[in-house]
């Protein structure tokens, strides 16, 4: 009877050992999966950081371009105003010169009004 009980206990012990080994193997597989997932998450985080930095640099560059465009637009507007002012002054001075020259030539007895030079009143 003792031998039968011993055999039964040994079979039960073997079954428990086998089951324990299976659970240990499943546990190791699960831990390996967790490690792979953690490694993947770390890599994804690193890539996300790189992407964030790249986007941040692009935004900074676009901001610099926008600021440069604003400066260029202001310079263009100032240049246009300066050009218009110079054009107006040139027209005014040409008109004054034409008037002065015509006045001088008509008052001078040696010249006839038909010989008076006429400068254009509109800039070329």
C-alpha positions as CSV (number, residue, x, y, z in Angstrom):
1,X,0.0,0.0,0.0
2,X,2.8,2.4,0.8
3,X,4.4,1.7,-2.6
4,X,1.2,2.6,-4.3
5,X,0.9,5.8,-2.3
6,X,4.5,6.7,-3.1
7,X,4.0,6.1,-6.8
8,X,0.9,8.3,-6.8
9,X,2.7,11.1,-4.9
10,X,5.6,10.8,-7.4
11,X,3.3,11.0,-10.4
12,X,1.6,14.0,-8.8
13,X,5.0,15.6,-8.1
14,X,6.0,15.0,-11.7
15,X,2.8,16.5,-13.0
16,X,3.3,19.6,-10.7
17,X,7.0,19.9,-11.9
18,X,5.9,19.7,-15.5
19,X,3.2,22.3,-14.9
20,X,5.6,24.5,-13.0
21,X,8.1,24.3,-15.9
22,X,5.4,25.2,-18.4
23,X,4.4,28.3,-16.3
24,X,8.1,29.3,-15.9
25,X,8.5,29.1,-19.7
26,X,5.3,31.1,-20.3
27,X,6.5,33.6,-17.7
28,X,9.9,34.0,-19.5
29,X,8.2,34.4,-22.8
30,X,5.9,37.1,-21.3
31,X,8.9,38.9,-19.8
32,X,10.7,38.8,-23.2
33,X,7.6,40.2,-24.9
34,X,7.5,43.0,-22.2
35,X,11.2,43.8,-22.8
36,X,10.6,44.0,-26.6
37,X,7.6,46.2,-26.1
38,X,9.6,48.5,-23.7
39,X,12.5,48.6,-26.2
40,X,10.0,49.5,-29.0
41,X,8.4,52.2,-26.8
42,X,11.8,53.7,-26.0
43,X,12.7,53.7,-29.7
44,X,9.3,55.3,-30.7
45,X,9.8,57.9,-28.0
46,X,13.3,58.7,-29.4
47,X,11.9,59.0,-32.9
48,X,9.1,61.2,-31.7
49,X,11.6,63.5,-30.0
50,X,13.6,63.7,-33.2
51,X,10.5,64.5,-35.2
52,X,9.5,67.2,-32.6
53,X,13.0,68.8,-32.8
54,X,12.8,68.7,-36.6
55,X,9.4,70.3,-36.6
56,X,10.5,72.9,-34.1
57,X,13.5,73.8,-36.3
58,X,11.2,74.1,-39.4
59,X,8.8,76.4,-37.5
60,X,11.8,78.6,-36.4
61,X,13.0,78.7,-40.0
62,X,9.6,79.6,-41.3
63,X,9.3,82.3,-38.7
64,X,12.6,83.8,-39.8
65,X,11.5,83.7,-43.4
66,X,8.2,85.4,-42.5
67,X,10.1,88.1,-40.6
68,X,12.4,88.6,-43.5
69,X,9.5,89.0,-45.8
70,X,7.9,91.6,-43.6
71,X,11.2,93.5,-43.6
72,X,11.5,93.2,-47.4
73,X,7.9,94.4,-47.9
74,X,8.5,97.4,-45.7
75,X,11.7,98.2,-47.6
76,X,9.9,97.8,-50.9
77,X,7.1,100.2,-49.7
78,X,9.8,102.7,-48.5
79,X,11.6,102.4,-51.8
80,X,8.4,103.0,-53.8
81,X,7.6,106.1,-51.7
82,X,11.2,107.4,-52.1
83,X,10.9,106.8,-55.9
84,X,7.6,108.6,-56.1
85,X,9.0,111.5,-54.0
86,X,12.1,111.7,-56.3
87,X,9.9,111.6,-59.4
88,X,7.7,114.4,-58.0
89,X,10.8,116.5,-57.1
90,X,12.4,115.9,-60.5
91,X,9.1,116.9,-62.3
92,X,8.9,120.0,-60.1
93,X,12.5,121.0,-60.7
94,X,12.2,120.4,-64.5
95,X,9.1,122.6,-64.5
96,X,10.8,125.3,-62.5
97,X,13.9,125.1,-64.8
98,X,11.6,125.3,-67.9
99,X,9.8,128.3,-66.5
100,X,13.1,130.0,-65.5
101,X,14.7,129.3,-68.9
102,X,11.6,130.4,-70.8
103,X,11.4,133.6,-68.7
104,X,15.2,134.3,-69.2
105,X,15.0,133.7,-73.0
106,X,11.9,135.8,-73.5
107,X,13.4,138.7,-71.4
108,X,16.7,138.6,-73.1
109,X,16.6,140.8,-76.2
110,X,19.1,138.7,-78.2
111,X,16.8,135.7,-78.2
112,X,13.4,135.3,-79.7
113,X,10.7,133.3,-77.9
114,X,10.6,130.9,-80.8
115,X,14.1,129.8,-80.0
116,X,13.3,129.1,-76.4
117,X,14.1,125.5,-75.3
118,X,11.2,123.6,-74.0
119,X,12.1,120.9,-71.6
120,X,9.6,118.1,-71.1
121,X,7.4,118.5,-68.1
122,X,6.9,114.7,-67.6
123,X,9.9,112.6,-66.6
124,X,11.0,109.9,-69.0
